[in-house]
Amino acid sequence: MLSSPAAPSLASHGGGGGPTLRETLTGPAIGGVVPQGQAVADESQFLSGGSTILTVNVSSVNLPNGTALPVSIDFKPLGSIVLSAGAGSLTYNLGHFGVSRDSVVVKNGSTTILQGGTFQ
């Protein structure tokens, strides 16, 4: 769910910017290798009316180079990460939305490769 969070105090974020929130992505081993990932939501421009930039990074994904992994947040498709040496990233402009209890999911076809919990 994309939602506008309650505005944190300006003093807690250095005067005008929002926080940077992180979500660890976890998933089962693929061929004996456990994939790793992290989603980072940069809300530094949010409080001044700007956009939230989401960056999703994956590594140790034991799939062939060139494999496209679709990425979504709360079932909304964002794009795909194309693997190179088991790693890749996607950056997406969420617009003026704050993340909170949103879950990032990385799939290979219908199989979930990595999934997050909530942003903190």
Secondary structure as UniProt FT lines:
FT   HELIX           10..13
FT   TURN            14..16
FT   STRAND          20..26
FT   TURN            31..32
FT   STRAND          36..42
FT   TURN            44..45
FT   HELIX           46..48
FT   STRAND          53..59
FT   TURN            65..66
FT   STRAND          68..73
FT   TURN            74..75
FT   STRAND          76..82
FT   TURN            85..86
FT   STRAND          87..93
FT   STRAND          104..108
FT   TURN            109..110
FT   STRAND          111..116
//
